[in-house]
């Protein structure tokens, strides 16, 4: 979910969709290489909401910890994580098709077998395709910050979203968020600290240093040089008595 551009207003005319969308569909143009990657690899690596509830062992052909990344942008970090952690399965969810094509291209270049991709709304994917208590982790890195106060209601991290994620995580599974907007980091901390199914792995109201498994993006490196902060929050699902 890149936030390089100012989010525009999105009209949602769907009869069955009344919730506020946390993303805006920007009509990006596919490059030839992205289009070719989609044509060549979607049939084997692409997943669709119409498939219904997935059997993750069948999807990947093995039993392994499965991690979902919501809003993977152009897929650079997801491909890097999948390459560095071949013991894990990764499912990427992204609404912007150029990003999906870019990730599939990286998967081909790196020869990865542990990545599958949705080009859909994450809320729909979670509701219809991801079994409860099945994920070792869910990553949400640099979602649209919706920094104007009147747009804060569009931020994806809300109490209802936290509760939804908890349903899909295994006990001990981690919900890892990262943002470069301090106000959004504070909002995330406020929401997650009172979510009943979680425990902050670093202690109450504490941010977590960037784990080695989360790649440092070029955008983030530039921000560090300019003195900009980045905040990571990791909350583990706990079993309540």
C-alpha positions as CSV (number, residue, x, y, z in Angstrom):
1,X,0.0,0.0,0.0
2,X,2.3,2.7,-1.2
3,X,1.5,6.2,0.0
4,X,3.7,8.1,-2.5
5,X,0.6,9.9,-3.8
6,X,-2.1,11.8,-2.0
7,X,-5.1,9.5,-1.6
8,X,-8.1,10.5,-3.7
9,X,-11.7,10.1,-2.7
10,X,-13.1,6.7,-3.8
11,X,-16.8,6.3,-4.4
12,X,-18.0,2.9,-3.3
13,X,-21.2,2.0,-5.2
14,X,-21.2,-1.7,-4.3
15,X,-24.6,-2.7,-2.9
16,X,-23.1,-5.2,-0.5
17,X,-20.1,-3.0,0.5
18,X,-21.0,-0.3,3.0
19,X,-17.7,-0.2,4.9
20,X,-15.2,2.6,4.5
21,X,-12.3,1.6,2.2
22,X,-8.8,2.0,3.5
23,X,-7.3,2.2,0.0
24,X,-7.8,4.0,-3.3
25,X,-7.6,2.2,-6.6
26,X,-5.1,4.2,-8.7
27,X,-5.2,3.2,-12.3
28,X,-1.5,2.4,-12.9
29,X,-0.3,1.3,-16.3
30,X,1.2,-2.2,-16.5
31,X,4.7,-2.4,-18.0
32,X,5.3,-5.0,-20.6
33,X,7.3,-7.1,-18.2
34,X,4.6,-6.9,-15.5
35,X,1.9,-7.9,-18.1
36,X,4.0,-10.8,-19.2
37,X,4.6,-12.0,-15.6
38,X,0.9,-11.9,-15.0
39,X,0.2,-13.9,-18.2
40,X,2.9,-16.4,-17.5
41,X,2.5,-17.0,-13.8
42,X,-1.0,-16.0,-12.6
43,X,-2.4,-19.5,-13.4
44,X,0.0,-21.2,-11.0
45,X,0.7,-18.5,-8.4
46,X,-2.5,-16.4,-8.5
47,X,-5.3,-16.9,-5.9
48,X,-8.8,-15.5,-6.2
49,X,-11.6,-14.9,-3.8
50,X,-13.9,-17.1,-5.9
51,X,-11.8,-20.1,-4.8
52,X,-13.4,-19.9,-1.4
53,X,-11.7,-21.1,1.8
54,X,-8.2,-22.3,1.1
55,X,-6.4,-25.4,2.3
56,X,-3.0,-23.9,2.8
57,X,-1.2,-27.2,2.7
58,X,-2.7,-27.9,-0.7
59,X,-2.0,-24.4,-2.0
60,X,1.7,-24.7,-1.3
61,X,2.1,-28.4,-1.5
62,X,3.5,-28.6,2.0
63,X,2.9,-27.9,5.7
64,X,4.7,-24.8,6.8
65,X,4.2,-21.6,8.7
66,X,2.1,-19.2,6.5
67,X,2.5,-15.4,6.6
68,X,0.2,-12.9,4.9
69,X,1.3,-9.5,3.8
70,X,-1.4,-6.9,3.1
71,X,-0.5,-4.2,0.6
72,X,2.9,-5.3,-0.6
73,X,3.3,-2.4,-3.0
74,X,5.7,-3.5,-5.8
75,X,6.6,-6.7,-3.9
76,X,10.3,-6.0,-3.3
77,X,10.2,-6.7,0.4
78,X,7.9,-9.7,0.1
79,X,10.1,-11.3,-2.4
80,X,13.2,-10.6,-0.3
81,X,11.5,-12.1,2.8
82,X,10.4,-15.2,0.9
83,X,13.9,-15.7,-0.5
84,X,15.6,-15.3,2.9
85,X,13.0,-17.5,4.7
86,X,12.3,-20.5,2.4
87,X,10.9,-22.4,5.4
88,X,7.9,-20.1,5.4
89,X,4.9,-19.8,3.0
90,X,3.9,-16.3,2.0
91,X,0.6,-14.9,0.6
92,X,0.7,-11.4,-0.7
93,X,-2.5,-9.3,-1.1
94,X,-2.4,-6.2,-3.2
95,X,-5.2,-4.3,-5.0
96,X,-3.0,-2.6,-7.5
97,X,-2.3,-4.8,-10.5
98,X,1.1,-3.3,-11.5
99,X,2.4,-4.3,-8.1
100,X,1.1,-7.8,-8.5
101,X,2.8,-8.1,-11.9
102,X,6.0,-6.7,-10.4
103,X,5.9,-9.3,-7.6
104,X,5.3,-12.2,-10.0
105,X,8.3,-11.0,-12.1
106,X,10.5,-11.0,-8.9
107,X,9.2,-14.5,-8.0
108,X,10.3,-15.7,-11.4
109,X,13.7,-14.0,-11.3
110,X,14.5,-15.4,-7.8
111,X,13.0,-18.8,-8.5
112,X,10.7,-18.7,-5.5
113,X,8.2,-21.5,-4.8
114,X,6.9,-20.2,-1.5
115,X,4.8,-17.2,-2.7
116,X,1.2,-16.9,-3.8
117,X,-0.7,-13.8,-4.7
118,X,-4.2,-12.2,-4.4
119,X,-5.1,-9.1,-6.5
120,X,-8.1,-8.3,-4.3
121,X,-9.3,-6.4,-1.2
122,X,-7.7,-7.9,1.9
123,X,-10.9,-7.7,3.9
124,X,-12.6,-9.9,1.3
125,X,-9.7,-12.3,1.1
126,X,-9.6,-12.8,4.9
127,X,-13.3,-13.3,5.2
128,X,-13.6,-15.8,2.3
129,X,-10.3,-17.5,1.9
130,X,-8.1,-17.6,5.0
131,X,-9.0,-20.2,7.6
132,X,-9.3,-19.1,11.3
133,X,-6.3,-19.9,13.5
134,X,-4.1,-20.7,10.4
135,X,-1.5,-17.9,10.1
136,X,1.9,-17.6,11.8
137,X,2.0,-13.9,11.0
138,X,0.3,-11.0,9.2
139,X,2.3,-8.1,8.0
140,X,1.1,-4.6,7.3
141,X,4.0,-2.4,6.2
142,X,3.5,1.3,5.4
143,X,-0.2,1.4,4.8
144,X,-1.8,4.6,3.5
145,X,-1.5,6.9,6.5
146,X,-4.6,9.1,5.7
147,X,-2.7,11.8,7.5
148,X,-5.5,14.4,7.4
149,X,-7.6,14.2,10.5
150,X,-10.9,14.0,8.6
151,X,-9.5,10.9,6.9
152,X,-8.4,9.0,10.0
153,X,-11.5,6.9,9.8
154,X,-10.1,5.4,6.6
155,X,-7.0,4.0,8.3
156,X,-7.1,0.2,8.1
157,X,-5.9,-0.3,11.7
158,X,-9.2,0.0,13.6
159,X,-10.6,-2.2,16.5
160,X,-12.7,-4.2,14.1
161,X,-9.7,-4.9,11.8
162,X,-7.6,-6.0,14.8
163,X,-10.3,-8.4,15.9
164,X,-10.5,-9.8,12.4
165,X,-6.8,-10.4,12.2
166,X,-6.8,-12.2,15.6
167,X,-9.3,-14.7,14.2
168,X,-6.9,-15.8,11.5
169,X,-3.7,-15.9,13.6
170,X,-2.6,-19.0,15.5
171,X,-1.9,-18.6,19.2
172,X,1.5,-16.9,19.3
173,X,1.0,-15.7,15.7
174,X,2.2,-12.1,15.2
175,X,0.5,-9.0,13.7
176,X,3.4,-6.8,12.6
177,X,2.8,-3.2,11.6
178,X,5.2,-0.5,10.4
179,X,4.6,3.1,9.5
180,X,6.7,6.2,8.9
181,X,3.9,8.5,10.2
182,X,4.3,9.1,14.0
183,X,0.6,10.0,14.4
184,X,-0.4,6.7,12.7
185,X,2.0,4.8,14.9
186,X,0.4,6.3,18.0
187,X,-3.0,5.5,16.5
188,X,-1.9,1.9,15.9
189,X,-0.5,1.6,19.5
190,X,-3.8,3.0,20.9
191,X,-5.9,0.5,19.0
192,X,-3.8,-2.5,19.6
193,X,-3.1,-1.9,23.2
194,X,-6.7,-2.3,24.1
195,X,-7.4,-5.2,21.6
196,X,-8.3,-8.1,23.9
197,X,-6.6,-10.9,21.9
198,X,-3.1,-9.5,21.8
199,X,0.0,-8.8,23.8
200,X,2.7,-6.3,22.8
201,X,5.9,-8.4,22.4
202,X,8.0,-5.5,23.6
203,X,5.9,-4.5,26.6
204,X,3.0,-2.1,27.1
205,X,3.1,0.9,24.8
206,X,6.6,0.0,23.4
207,X,7.6,0.0,19.8
208,X,9.8,-2.8,18.5
209,X,13.1,-2.3,16.8
210,X,12.9,-3.3,13.1
211,X,13.4,-7.1,13.1
212,X,16.0,-8.5,10.7
213,X,13.3,-10.2,8.6
214,X,11.7,-6.9,7.6
215,X,13.8,-5.5,4.8
216,X,14.9,-1.9,4.9
217,X,13.3,-0.3,1.9
218,X,14.9,2.4,-0.3
219,X,12.2,4.7,0.8
220,X,13.0,4.0,4.4
221,X,16.7,4.4,3.9
222,X,16.1,7.8,2.3
223,X,14.0,8.7,5.3
224,X,16.7,7.7,7.7
225,X,19.1,10.0,6.0
226,X,16.6,12.9,6.3
227,X,16.1,12.1,10.0
228,X,12.6,10.7,9.5
229,X,11.4,8.0,11.9
230,X,9.9,4.6,11.3
231,X,7.9,2.8,13.9
232,X,7.4,-1.0,14.1
233,X,4.7,-2.6,16.3
234,X,4.4,-6.3,16.9
235,X,1.5,-7.8,18.8
236,X,1.2,-11.6,19.4
237,X,-2.1,-13.4,19.6
238,X,-2.5,-14.7,23.2
239,X,-4.9,-17.3,24.6
240,X,-7.3,-15.7,27.0
241,X,-8.7,-17.6,30.0
